[in-house]
Amino acid sequence: MATPAEAFEALREALAKADADAAATLYAPDAVYFEPGDVAHRGRDEIRNYFAAYFARRGPVEVTVKRELTADSSVLAEWTSSYTEGGRRWSGTPGVSVVEIGREGITYHRDYQ
């Protein structure tokens, strides 16, 4: 099992490659991911489909961590993101992720923006 910081780093790498499959494999089969706006995606398949649609709109997303706090099974990260959407480049968009890790991967993930 990866540490929370290692799992979050692997997720950042998948986002930077716009790789929905790699991102989804980091999540436990019964994981829940809440995107900004409280929309819940439950289970690996839903999470993979969400990321695939997200990358279709934005392509690769660069996440730069500003602060990161870890505990036994959790990571809290403050970050900025950069991406292109609708022909416009967005840079420095702030956000926070709360991620919990279990035996089978990420079990809970909520992003705030």
Backbone as JSON Lines, residues from 0, in Angstrom:
{"i":0,"aa":"M","n":[0.85,-1.19,0.0],"ca":[0.0,0.0,0.0],"c":[0.89,1.24,0.0]}
{"i":1,"aa":"A","n":[0.58,2.18,-0.83],"ca":[1.31,3.44,-0.9],"c":[0.95,4.33,0.28]}
{"i":2,"aa":"T","n":[1.86,5.21,0.63],"ca":[1.54,6.2,1.65],"c":[0.55,7.21,1.03]}
{"i":3,"aa":"P","n":[-0.15,7.98,1.86],"ca":[-1.04,9.0,1.3],"c":[-0.31,9.96,0.36]}
{"i":4,"aa":"A","n":[0.89,10.39,0.74],"ca":[1.65,11.32,-0.11],"c":[2.03,10.67,-1.43]}
{"i":5,"aa":"E","n":[2.41,9.4,-1.41],"ca":[2.76,8.69,-2.65],"c":[1.54,8.53,-3.56]}
{"i":6,"aa":"A","n":[0.4,8.22,-2.98],"ca":[-0.83,8.08,-3.77],"c":[-1.21,9.4,-4.41]}
{"i":7,"aa":"F","n":[-1.1,10.49,-3.66],"ca":[-1.45,11.8,-4.22],"c":[-0.47,12.19,-5.32]}
{"i":8,"aa":"E","n":[0.8,11.88,-5.14],"ca":[1.8,12.15,-6.18],"c":[1.49,11.34,-7.45]}
{"i":9,"aa":"A","n":[1.12,10.08,-7.29],"ca":[0.75,9.26,-8.45],"c":[-0.48,9.82,-9.16]}
{"i":10,"aa":"L","n":[-1.41,10.36,-8.39],"ca":[-2.59,10.99,-8.99],"c":[-2.18,12.24,-9.76]}
{"i":11,"aa":"R","n":[-1.3,13.06,-9.19],"ca":[-0.8,14.25,-9.9],"c":[-0.16,13.86,-11.22]}
{"i":12,"aa":"E","n":[0.61,12.77,-11.22],"ca":[1.26,12.3,-12.45],"c":[0.23,11.86,-13.49]}
{"i":13,"aa":"A","n":[-0.82,11.17,-13.07],"ca":[-1.88,10.74,-13.99],"c":[-2.6,11.96,-14.57]}
{"i":14,"aa":"L","n":[-2.85,12.96,-13.74],"ca":[-3.49,14.18,-14.22],"c":[-2.62,14.89,-15.26]}
{"i":15,"aa":"A","n":[-1.33,14.93,-15.01],"ca":[-0.39,15.6,-15.92],"c":[-0.31,14.89,-17.28]}
{"i":16,"aa":"K","n":[-0.64,13.59,-17.3],"ca":[-0.62,12.82,-18.54],"c":[-2.02,12.67,-19.14]}
{"i":17,"aa":"A","n":[-3.03,13.22,-18.46],"ca":[-4.42,13.05,-18.89],"c":[-4.76,11.57,-19.05]}
{"i":18,"aa":"D","n":[-4.34,10.76,-18.08],"ca":[-4.49,9.31,-18.14],"c":[-5.58,8.86,-17.17]}
{"i":19,"aa":"A","n":[-6.8,8.74,-17.68],"ca":[-7.95,8.36,-16.84],"c":[-7.79,6.96,-16.27]}
{"i":20,"aa":"D","n":[-7.22,6.05,-17.05],"ca":[-7.04,4.67,-16.57],"c":[-6.06,4.63,-15.4]}
{"i":21,"aa":"A","n":[-4.93,5.33,-15.55],"ca":[-3.93,5.36,-14.46],"c":[-4.52,6.0,-13.21]}
{"i":22,"aa":"A","n":[-5.28,7.07,-13.39],"ca":[-5.91,7.73,-12.24],"c":[-6.88,6.78,-11.56]}
{"i":23,"aa":"A","n":[-7.72,6.11,-12.33],"ca":[-8.75,5.24,-11.75],"c":[-8.15,4.07,-10.96]}
{"i":24,"aa":"T","n":[-7.01,3.55,-11.41],"ca":[-6.42,2.4,-10.71],"c":[-5.93,2.77,-9.32]}
{"i":25,"aa":"L","n":[-5.79,4.05,-9.03],"ca":[-5.35,4.49,-7.71],"c":[-6.46,4.41,-6.67]}
{"i":26,"aa":"Y","n":[-7.71,4.28,-7.12],"ca":[-8.87,4.29,-6.25],"c":[-9.3,2.88,-5.88]}
{"i":27,"aa":"A","n":[-9.79,2.72,-4.66],"ca":[-10.36,1.45,-4.22],"c":[-11.64,1.17,-5.02]}
{"i":28,"aa":"P","n":[-12.03,-0.09,-5.16],"ca":[-13.23,-0.41,-5.93],"c":[-14.49,0.31,-5.43]}
{"i":29,"aa":"D","n":[-14.56,0.59,-4.14],"ca":[-15.75,1.25,-3.57],"c":[-15.48,2.72,-3.2]}
{"i":30,"aa":"A","n":[-14.48,3.31,-3.81],"ca":[-14.11,4.7,-3.49],"c":[-15.22,5.68,-3.87]}
{"i":31,"aa":"V","n":[-15.15,6.85,-3.25],"ca":[-16.03,7.96,-3.63],"c":[-15.16,9.19,-3.85]}
{"i":32,"aa":"Y","n":[-15.44,9.87,-4.97],"ca":[-14.73,11.11,-5.31],"c":[-15.77,12.21,-5.47]}
{"i":33,"aa":"F","n":[-15.62,13.27,-4.69],"ca":[-16.49,14.43,-4.78],"c":[-15.74,15.54,-5.5]}
{"i":34,"aa":"E","n":[-16.23,15.93,-6.65],"ca":[-15.64,17.06,-7.35],"c":[-16.21,18.34,-6.75]}
{"i":35,"aa":"P","n":[-15.59,19.49,-7.05],"ca":[-16.18,20.75,-6.59],"c":[-17.64,20.83,-7.04]}
{"i":36,"aa":"G","n":[-18.49,21.28,-6.16],"ca":[-19.92,21.32,-6.46],"c":[-20.65,20.13,-5.89]}
{"i":37,"aa":"D","n":[-19.96,19.27,-5.15],"ca":[-20.54,18.14,-4.44],"c":[-21.11,17.03,-5.31]}
{"i":38,"aa":"V","n":[-20.69,16.92,-6.55],"ca":[-21.11,15.81,-7.38],"c":[-20.26,14.6,-6.99]}
{"i":39,"aa":"A","n":[-20.92,13.5,-6.62],"ca":[-20.21,12.3,-6.18],"c":[-20.05,11.31,-7.33]}
{"i":40,"aa":"H","n":[-18.86,10.75,-7.43],"ca":[-18.59,9.66,-8.37],"c":[-18.19,8.47,-7.51]}
{"i":41,"aa":"R","n":[-18.92,7.38,-7.64],"ca":[-18.73,6.22,-6.76],"c":[-18.2,5.03,-7.53]}
{"i":42,"aa":"G","n":[-17.12,4.46,-7.02],"ca":[-16.52,3.29,-7.62],"c":[-15.55,3.65,-8.73]}
{"i":43,"aa":"R","n":[-14.65,2.72,-8.98],"ca":[-13.58,2.94,-9.95],"c":[-14.09,3.28,-11.34]}
{"i":44,"aa":"D","n":[-15.14,2.59,-11.79],"ca":[-15.64,2.82,-13.15],"c":[-16.19,4.24,-13.3]}
{"i":45,"aa":"E","n":[-17.01,4.68,-12.34],"ca":[-17.55,6.05,-12.41],"c":[-16.44,7.08,-12.34]}
{"i":46,"aa":"I","n":[-15.46,6.83,-11.48],"ca":[-14.35,7.77,-11.34],"c":[-13.54,7.81,-12.64]}
{"i":47,"aa":"R","n":[-13.3,6.66,-13.25],"ca":[-12.58,6.62,-14.51],"c":[-13.35,7.38,-15.59]}
{"i":48,"aa":"N","n":[-14.66,7.17,-15.67],"ca":[-15.48,7.87,-16.67],"c":[-15.46,9.37,-16.44]}
{"i":49,"aa":"Y","n":[-15.51,9.79,-15.18],"ca":[-15.43,11.22,-14.86],"c":[-14.11,11.8,-15.37]}
{"i":50,"aa":"F","n":[-12.99,11.13,-15.03],"ca":[-11.69,11.64,-15.47],"c":[-11.58,11.66,-16.99]}
{"i":51,"aa":"A","n":[-12.09,10.64,-17.67],"ca":[-12.02,10.61,-19.13],"c":[-12.75,11.82,-19.73]}
{"i":52,"aa":"A","n":[-13.93,12.12,-19.21],"ca":[-14.68,13.29,-19.7],"c":[-13.96,14.59,-19.34]}
{"i":53,"aa":"Y","n":[-13.41,14.64,-18.16],"ca":[-12.66,15.82,-17.69],"c":[-11.47,16.09,-18.61]}
{"i":54,"aa":"F","n":[-10.7,15.02,-18.92],"ca":[-9.53,15.19,-19.79],"c":[-9.94,15.51,-21.23]}
{"i":55,"aa":"A","n":[-11.09,15.04,-21.66],"ca":[-11.56,15.37,-23.01],"c":[-11.81,16.88,-23.14]}
{"i":56,"aa":"R","n":[-12.22,17.52,-22.05],"ca":[-12.45,18.97,-22.04],"c":[-11.17,19.75,-21.83]}
{"i":57,"aa":"R","n":[-10.3,19.28,-20.94],"ca":[-9.16,20.07,-20.49],"c":[-7.8,19.53,-20.89]}
{"i":58,"aa":"G","n":[-7.72,18.31,-21.31],"ca":[-6.42,17.73,-21.58],"c":[-5.63,17.56,-20.3]}
{"i":59,"aa":"P","n":[-4.32,17.51,-20.4],"ca":[-3.48,17.35,-19.21],"c":[-3.68,18.51,-18.23]}
{"i":60,"aa":"V","n":[-3.62,18.19,-16.95],"ca":[-3.78,19.19,-15.89],"c":[-2.54,19.14,-15.0]}
{"i":61,"aa":"E","n":[-1.86,20.26,-14.92],"ca":[-0.69,20.36,-14.04],"c":[-1.14,20.83,-12.68]}
{"i":62,"aa":"V","n":[-0.85,20.04,-11.64],"ca":[-1.2,20.39,-10.26],"c":[0.11,20.66,-9.53]}
{"i":63,"aa":"T","n":[0.23,21.87,-8.99],"ca":[1.41,22.27,-8.24],"c":[1.04,22.37,-6.77]}
{"i":64,"aa":"V","n":[1.63,21.53,-5.95],"ca":[1.33,21.51,-4.52],"c":[2.02,22.68,-3.84]}
{"i":65,"aa":"K","n":[1.24,23.42,-3.07],"ca":[1.76,24.55,-2.29],"c":[2.03,24.13,-0.84]}
{"i":66,"aa":"R","n":[1.11,23.35,-0.28],"ca":[1.24,22.83,1.09],"c":[0.64,21.44,1.11]}
{"i":67,"aa":"E","n":[1.25,20.56,1.9],"ca":[0.73,19.2,2.02],"c":[0.89,18.72,3.44]}
{"i":68,"aa":"L","n":[-0.2,18.24,4.02],"ca":[-0.19,17.68,5.37],"c":[-0.61,16.23,5.26]}
{"i":69,"aa":"T","n":[0.13,15.34,5.93],"ca":[-0.23,13.93,5.9],"c":[-0.43,13.41,7.32]}
{"i":70,"aa":"A","n":[-1.26,12.4,7.42],"ca":[-1.47,11.67,8.67],"c":[-1.39,10.19,8.3]}
{"i":71,"aa":"D","n":[-1.76,9.32,9.21],"ca":[-1.62,7.88,8.97],"c":[-2.22,7.44,7.65]}
{"i":72,"aa":"S","n":[-3.44,7.84,7.35],"ca":[-4.1,7.36,6.14],"c":[-4.71,8.49,5.32]}
{"i":73,"aa":"S","n":[-4.26,9.73,5.55],"ca":[-4.86,10.87,4.87],"c":[-3.81,11.86,4.39]}
{"i":74,"aa":"V","n":[-4.19,12.6,3.38],"ca":[-3.37,13.72,2.92],"c":[-4.31,14.88,2.63]}
{"i":75,"aa":"L","n":[-3.9,16.07,3.02],"ca":[-4.6,17.31,2.73],"c":[-3.62,18.16,1.95]}
{"i":76,"aa":"A","n":[-3.99,18.52,0.72],"ca":[-3.07,19.26,-0.14],"c":[-3.72,20.54,-0.64]}
{"i":77,"aa":"E","n":[-3.0,21.63,-0.49],"ca":[-3.38,22.91,-1.1],"c":[-2.56,23.03,-2.38]}
{"i":78,"aa":"W","n":[-3.22,23.36,-3.49],"ca":[-2.55,23.35,-4.78],"c":[-3.09,24.42,-5.71]}
{"i":79,"aa":"T","n":[-2.38,24.59,-6.81],"ca":[-2.9,25.36,-7.94],"c":[-2.86,24.44,-9.15]}
{"i":80,"aa":"S","n":[-3.76,24.69,-10.1],"ca":[-3.77,23.88,-11.31],"c":[-3.68,24.76,-12.54]}
{"i":81,"aa":"S","n":[-3.17,24.17,-13.61],"ca":[-3.06,24.83,-14.9],"c":[-3.58,23.87,-15.96]}
{"i":82,"aa":"Y","n":[-4.4,24.38,-16.88],"ca":[-5.0,23.55,-17.92],"c":[-5.52,24.46,-19.02]}
{"i":83,"aa":"T","n":[-5.9,23.85,-20.13],"ca":[-6.49,24.58,-21.25],"c":[-7.92,24.08,-21.44]}
{"i":84,"aa":"E","n":[-8.85,25.02,-21.53],"ca":[-10.25,24.65,-21.76],"c":[-10.88,25.68,-22.69]}
{"i":85,"aa":"G","n":[-11.55,25.2,-23.72],"ca":[-12.2,26.11,-24.66],"c":[-11.23,27.04,-25.36]}
{"i":86,"aa":"G","n":[-10.0,26.58,-25.58],"ca":[-9.01,27.39,-26.26],"c":[-8.33,28.42,-25.38]}
{"i":87,"aa":"R","n":[-8.69,28.46,-24.12],"ca":[-8.1,29.43,-23.19],"c":[-7.24,28.71,-22.15]}
{"i":88,"aa":"R","n":[-6.09,29.25,-21.86],"ca":[-5.2,28.68,-20.85],"c":[-5.54,29.26,-19.49]}
{"i":89,"aa":"W","n":[-5.78,28.39,-18.53],"ca":[-6.04,28.77,-17.14],"c":[-4.81,28.38,-16.34]}
{"i":90,"aa":"S","n":[-4.35,29.28,-15.51],"ca":[-3.15,29.01,-14.73],"c":[-3.3,29.57,-13.33]}
{"i":91,"aa":"G","n":[-2.83,28.81,-12.35],"ca":[-2.88,29.28,-10.97],"c":[-4.23,29.13,-10.3]}
{"i":92,"aa":"T","n":[-5.12,28.28,-10.85],"ca":[-6.43,28.06,-10.25],"c":[-6.23,27.35,-8.91]}
{"i":93,"aa":"P","n":[-6.65,27.95,-7.78],"ca":[-6.39,27.35,-6.47],"c":[-7.4,26.27,-6.11]}
{"i":94,"aa":"G","n":[-6.94,25.33,-5.28],"ca":[-7.82,24.29,-4.8],"c":[-7.21,23.55,-3.62]}
{"i":95,"aa":"V","n":[-8.03,22.69,-3.03],"ca":[-7.6,21.85,-1.92],"c":[-8.17,20.46,-2.15]}
{"i":96,"aa":"S","n":[-7.37,19.43,-1.87],"ca":[-7.82,18.05,-1.93],"c":[-7.7,17.4,-0.57]}
{"i":97,"aa":"V","n":[-8.73,16.64,-0.21],"ca":[-8.72,15.8,0.98],"c":[-8.8,14.37,0.48]}
{"i":98,"aa":"V","n":[-7.79,13.56,0.82],"ca":[-7.7,12.2,0.3],"c":[-7.44,11.24,1.46]}
{"i":99,"aa":"E","n":[-8.22,10.15,1.49],"ca":[-8.01,9.09,2.47],"c":[-7.65,7.8,1.73]}
{"i":100,"aa":"I","n":[-6.71,7.05,2.31],"ca":[-6.2,5.84,1.68],"c":[-6.58,4.64,2.53]}
{"i":101,"aa":"G","n":[-6.99,3.57,1.86],"ca":[-7.25,2.29,2.51],"c":[-6.35,1.21,1.92]}
{"i":102,"aa":"R","n":[-6.63,-0.03,2.27],"ca":[-5.81,-1.15,1.78],"c":[-5.81,-1.28,0.26]}
{"i":103,"aa":"E","n":[-6.92,-0.89,-0.38],"ca":[-7.04,-1.09,-1.82],"c":[-6.87,0.2,-2.62]}
{"i":104,"aa":"G","n":[-6.41,1.27,-1.98],"ca":[-6.18,2.51,-2.69],"c":[-6.94,3.67,-2.06]}
{"i":105,"aa":"I","n":[-7.16,4.7,-2.84],"ca":[-7.87,5.88,-2.36],"c":[-9.33,5.49,-2.1]}
{"i":106,"aa":"T","n":[-9.81,5.76,-0.9],"ca":[-11.19,5.42,-0.54],"c":[-12.11,6.64,-0.57]}
{"i":107,"aa":"Y","n":[-11.53,7.81,-0.34],"ca":[-12.3,9.06,-0.27],"c":[-11.44,10.17,-0.85]}
{"i":108,"aa":"H","n":[-12.06,10.98,-1.7],"ca":[-11.34,12.11,-2.3],"c":[-12.36,13.22,-2.52]}
{"i":109,"aa":"R","n":[-12.07,14.38,-1.97],"ca":[-12.92,15.55,-2.18],"c":[-12.03,16.71,-2.59]}
{"i":110,"aa":"D","n":[-12.43,17.38,-3.68],"ca":[-11.71,18.56,-4.14],"c":[-12.56,19.8,-3.88]}
{"i":111,"aa":"Y","n":[-11.89,20.85,-3.44],"ca":[-12.52,22.16,-3.23],"c":[-11.84,23.14,-4.16]}
{"i":112,"aa":"Q","n":[-12.63,23.96,-4.85],"ca":[-12.07,24.99,-5.71],"c":[-12.86,26.25,-5.59]}
